[in-house]
Amino acid sequence: MECCYRNQSDGLVVLRSDEEDFYMEKVVFPFDMISFNAPAAAKIMVWGYSNGSVEIVDSFVAGETNV
């Protein structure tokens, strides 16, 4: 399934998924948009720098739209 992600923050983020049959790590620069393929229902975590450390700042499921 083709997915798109737009980094709307002014900092670098890393998209990461470590599902059983799917592994991905992609760096997304500020205000960039990337597209990638992922299995339907794969959980994608968005890691970023927040409060002085690296932490999950957002997450989404491939194939689900967030309005």
VMD Tcl script that builds the backbone (N, CA, C; Angstrom):
set m [mol new atoms 201]
animate dup $m
set s [atomselect $m all]
$s set {name element resname resid chain x y z} {
  {N N MET 1 A 0.847 -1.152 0.000}
  {CA C MET 1 A 0.000 0.000 0.000}
  {C C MET 1 A 0.908 1.236 0.000}
  {N N GLU 2 A 0.612 2.192 -0.861}
  {CA C GLU 2 A 1.416 3.409 -0.912}
  {C C GLU 2 A 0.924 4.399 0.149}
  {N N CYS 3 A 1.861 4.951 0.899}
  {CA C CYS 3 A 1.563 5.898 1.968}
  {C C CYS 3 A 2.338 7.192 1.733}
  {N N CYS 4 A 1.833 8.277 2.277}
  {CA C CYS 4 A 2.516 9.571 2.215}
  {C C CYS 4 A 2.597 10.149 3.619}
  {N N TYR 5 A 3.673 10.852 3.883}
  {CA C TYR 5 A 3.819 11.547 5.164}
  {C C TYR 5 A 4.460 12.902 4.908}
  {N N ARG 6 A 3.895 13.938 5.501}
  {CA C ARG 6 A 4.458 15.279 5.401}
  {C C ARG 6 A 4.900 15.717 6.794}
  {N N ASN 7 A 6.181 16.080 6.910}
  {CA C ASN 7 A 6.718 16.567 8.178}
  {C C ASN 7 A 6.373 18.052 8.287}
  {N N GLN 8 A 5.417 18.374 9.121}
  {CA C GLN 8 A 4.966 19.755 9.268}
  {C C GLN 8 A 5.705 20.491 10.387}
  {N N SER 9 A 6.671 19.830 10.992}
  {CA C SER 9 A 7.436 20.464 12.067}
  {C C SER 9 A 8.666 21.148 11.496}
  {N N ASP 10 A 9.325 21.930 12.328}
  {CA C ASP 10 A 10.554 22.593 11.882}
  {C C ASP 10 A 11.797 21.804 12.290}
  {N N GLY 11 A 11.601 20.548 12.679}
  {CA C GLY 11 A 12.714 19.677 13.050}
  {C C GLY 11 A 12.687 18.372 12.263}
  {N N LEU 12 A 13.819 17.723 12.221}
  {CA C LEU 12 A 13.971 16.438 11.557}
  {C C LEU 12 A 13.199 15.366 12.320}
  {N N VAL 13 A 12.529 14.446 11.616}
  {CA C VAL 13 A 11.865 13.309 12.254}
  {C C VAL 13 A 12.285 12.028 11.547}
  {N N VAL 14 A 12.075 10.905 12.223}
  {CA C VAL 14 A 12.362 9.591 11.653}
  {C C VAL 14 A 11.086 8.764 11.718}
  {N N LEU 15 A 10.665 8.241 10.551}
  {CA C LEU 15 A 9.545 7.310 10.516}
  {C C LEU 15 A 10.118 5.919 10.728}
  {N N ARG 16 A 9.488 5.162 11.607}
  {CA C ARG 16 A 10.032 3.839 11.921}
  {C C ARG 16 A 8.898 2.850 12.143}
  {N N SER 17 A 9.076 1.671 11.601}
  {CA C SER 17 A 8.152 0.573 11.839}
  {C C SER 17 A 8.968 -0.696 11.995}
  {N N ASP 18 A 8.619 -1.495 12.982}
  {CA C ASP 18 A 9.313 -2.776 13.167}
  {C C ASP 18 A 8.300 -3.906 13.356}
  {N N GLU 19 A 7.324 -3.916 12.447}
  {CA C GLU 19 A 6.335 -4.997 12.448}
  {C C GLU 19 A 7.050 -6.322 12.183}
  {N N GLU 20 A 6.377 -7.422 12.412}
  {CA C GLU 20 A 6.988 -8.743 12.264}
  {C C GLU 20 A 7.540 -8.979 10.850}
  {N N ASP 21 A 6.779 -8.623 9.820}
  {CA C ASP 21 A 7.206 -8.863 8.440}
  {C C ASP 21 A 7.548 -7.578 7.689}
  {N N PHE 22 A 7.722 -6.482 8.406}
  {CA C PHE 22 A 7.985 -5.207 7.744}
  {C C PHE 22 A 8.850 -4.339 8.650}
  {N N TYR 23 A 9.984 -3.896 8.108}
  {CA C TYR 23 A 10.859 -2.992 8.858}
  {C C TYR 23 A 11.165 -1.798 7.964}
  {N N MET 24 A 11.096 -0.604 8.539}
  {CA C MET 24 A 11.371 0.601 7.782}
  {C C MET 24 A 11.920 1.679 8.717}
  {N N GLU 25 A 12.872 2.446 8.216}
  {CA C GLU 25 A 13.362 3.644 8.890}
  {C C GLU 25 A 13.654 4.672 7.812}
  {N N LYS 26 A 12.988 5.820 7.904}
  {CA C LYS 26 A 13.179 6.878 6.920}
  {C C LYS 26 A 13.313 8.212 7.634}
  {N N VAL 27 A 14.274 9.001 7.215}
  {CA C VAL 27 A 14.475 10.341 7.748}
  {C C VAL 27 A 13.661 11.315 6.905}
  {N N VAL 28 A 12.942 12.213 7.570}
  {CA C VAL 28 A 12.142 13.208 6.865}
  {C C VAL 28 A 12.563 14.593 7.360}
  {N N PHE 29 A 13.044 15.392 6.438}
  {CA C PHE 29 A 13.491 16.742 6.781}
  {C C PHE 29 A 12.298 17.660 7.000}
  {N N PRO 30 A 12.519 18.780 7.699}
  {CA C PRO 30 A 11.417 19.705 7.972}
  {C C PRO 30 A 10.687 20.129 6.695}
  {N N PHE 31 A 9.366 20.071 6.748}
  {CA C PHE 31 A 8.450 20.506 5.693}
  {C C PHE 31 A 8.539 19.669 4.419}
  {N N ASP 32 A 9.241 18.523 4.448}
  {CA C ASP 32 A 9.307 17.620 3.296}
  {C C ASP 32 A 8.149 16.625 3.335}
  {N N MET 33 A 7.838 16.079 2.159}
  {CA C MET 33 A 6.855 15.021 2.047}
  {C C MET 33 A 7.531 13.819 1.402}
  {N N ILE 34 A 7.271 12.630 1.950}
  {CA C ILE 34 A 7.817 11.412 1.350}
  {C C ILE 34 A 6.677 10.445 1.101}
  {N N SER 35 A 6.895 9.537 0.172}
  {CA C SER 35 A 5.957 8.436 -0.047}
  {C C SER 35 A 6.734 7.132 0.087}
  {N N PHE 36 A 6.041 6.104 0.542}
  {CA C PHE 36 A 6.672 4.809 0.766}
  {C C PHE 36 A 5.610 3.731 0.719}
  {N N ASN 37 A 6.022 2.510 0.535}
  {CA C ASN 37 A 5.119 1.365 0.542}
  {C C ASN 37 A 5.179 0.669 1.888}
  {N N ALA 38 A 4.005 0.299 2.391}
  {CA C ALA 38 A 3.911 -0.414 3.657}
  {C C ALA 38 A 2.694 -1.329 3.610}
  {N N PRO 39 A 2.741 -2.431 4.324}
  {CA C PRO 39 A 1.555 -3.298 4.383}
  {C C PRO 39 A 0.390 -2.563 5.054}
  {N N ALA 40 A -0.809 -2.869 4.619}
  {CA C ALA 40 A -1.993 -2.289 5.254}
  {C C ALA 40 A -1.982 -2.639 6.741}
  {N N ALA 41 A -2.335 -1.699 7.564}
  {CA C ALA 41 A -2.430 -1.844 9.018}
  {C C ALA 41 A -1.073 -1.882 9.729}
  {N N ALA 42 A 0.022 -1.568 9.014}
  {CA C ALA 42 A 1.329 -1.473 9.686}
  {C C ALA 42 A 1.359 -0.209 10.533}
  {N N LYS 43 A 1.844 -0.314 11.758}
  {CA C LYS 43 A 1.934 0.846 12.637}
  {C C LYS 43 A 3.252 1.578 12.372}
  {N N ILE 44 A 3.146 2.873 12.085}
  {CA C ILE 44 A 4.307 3.708 11.802}
  {C C ILE 44 A 4.467 4.696 12.960}
  {N N MET 45 A 5.641 4.720 13.558}
  {CA C MET 45 A 5.921 5.648 14.651}
  {C C MET 45 A 6.786 6.790 14.124}
  {N N VAL 46 A 6.487 7.984 14.587}
  {CA C VAL 46 A 7.236 9.171 14.185}
  {C C VAL 46 A 8.075 9.602 15.381}
  {N N TRP 47 A 9.396 9.495 15.222}
  {CA C TRP 47 A 10.325 9.852 16.282}
  {C C TRP 47 A 10.878 11.249 16.020}
  {N N GLY 48 A 10.945 12.057 17.051}
  {CA C GLY 48 A 11.494 13.396 16.915}
  {C C GLY 48 A 12.137 13.841 18.214}
  {N N TYR 49 A 12.743 14.993 18.153}
  {CA C TYR 49 A 13.422 15.568 19.299}
  {C C TYR 49 A 12.431 16.452 20.041}
  {N N SER 50 A 12.161 16.117 21.300}
  {CA C SER 50 A 11.181 16.874 22.078}
  {C C SER 50 A 11.617 16.904 23.543}
  {N N ASN 51 A 11.547 18.048 24.146}
  {CA C ASN 51 A 11.884 18.214 25.562}
  {C C ASN 51 A 13.281 17.712 25.905}
  {N N GLY 52 A 14.215 17.916 24.999}
  {CA C GLY 52 A 15.599 17.559 25.277}
  {C C GLY 52 A 15.984 16.119 25.027}
  {N N SER 53 A 15.062 15.311 24.489}
  {CA C SER 53 A 15.398 13.923 24.193}
  {C C SER 53 A 14.621 13.449 22.963}
  {N N VAL 54 A 14.990 12.292 22.456}
  {CA C VAL 54 A 14.304 11.703 21.319}
  {C C VAL 54 A 13.154 10.854 21.836}
  {N N GLU 55 A 11.959 11.072 21.273}
  {CA C GLU 55 A 10.787 10.322 21.709}
  {C C GLU 55 A 9.785 10.218 20.573}
  {N N ILE 56 A 8.801 9.356 20.744}
  {CA C ILE 56 A 7.738 9.230 19.755}
  {C C ILE 56 A 6.855 10.469 19.865}
  {N N VAL 57 A 6.771 11.225 18.762}
  {CA C VAL 57 A 5.977 12.450 18.767}
  {C C VAL 57 A 4.634 12.258 18.074}
  {N N ASP 58 A 4.482 11.155 17.331}
  {CA C ASP 58 A 3.222 10.856 16.641}
  {C C ASP 58 A 3.281 9.423 16.150}
  {N N SER 59 A 2.158 8.891 15.770}
  {CA C SER 59 A 2.111 7.566 15.150}
  {C C SER 59 A 0.864 7.485 14.290}
  {N N PHE 60 A 0.880 6.576 13.338}
  {CA C PHE 60 A -0.289 6.359 12.488}
  {C C PHE 60 A -0.265 4.939 11.961}
  {N N VAL 61 A -1.381 4.508 11.412}
  {CA C VAL 61 A -1.506 3.169 10.853}
  {C C VAL 61 A -1.625 3.316 9.338}
  {N N ALA 62 A -0.822 2.569 8.600}
  {CA C ALA 62 A -0.865 2.623 7.141}
  {C C ALA 62 A -2.262 2.271 6.650}
  {N N GLY 63 A -2.786 3.081 5.762}
  {CA C GLY 63 A -4.106 2.844 5.206}
  {C C GLY 63 A -5.230 3.569 5.907}
  {N N GLU 64 A -4.973 4.124 7.084}
  {CA C GLU 64 A -5.988 4.896 7.791}
  {C C GLU 64 A -5.718 6.378 7.589}
  {N N THR 65 A -6.755 7.138 7.368}
  {CA C THR 65 A -6.575 8.575 7.187}
  {C C THR 65 A -6.853 9.289 8.493}
  {N N ASN 66 A -6.066 10.306 8.754}
  {CA C ASN 66 A -6.263 11.145 9.946}
  {C C ASN 66 A -6.804 12.484 9.494}
  {N N VAL 67 A -7.988 12.808 9.940}
  {CA C VAL 67 A -8.613 14.076 9.536}
  {C C VAL 67 A -8.492 15.084 10.637}
}
mol reanalyze $m
mol bondsrecalc $m
mol representation Tube
mol addrep $m
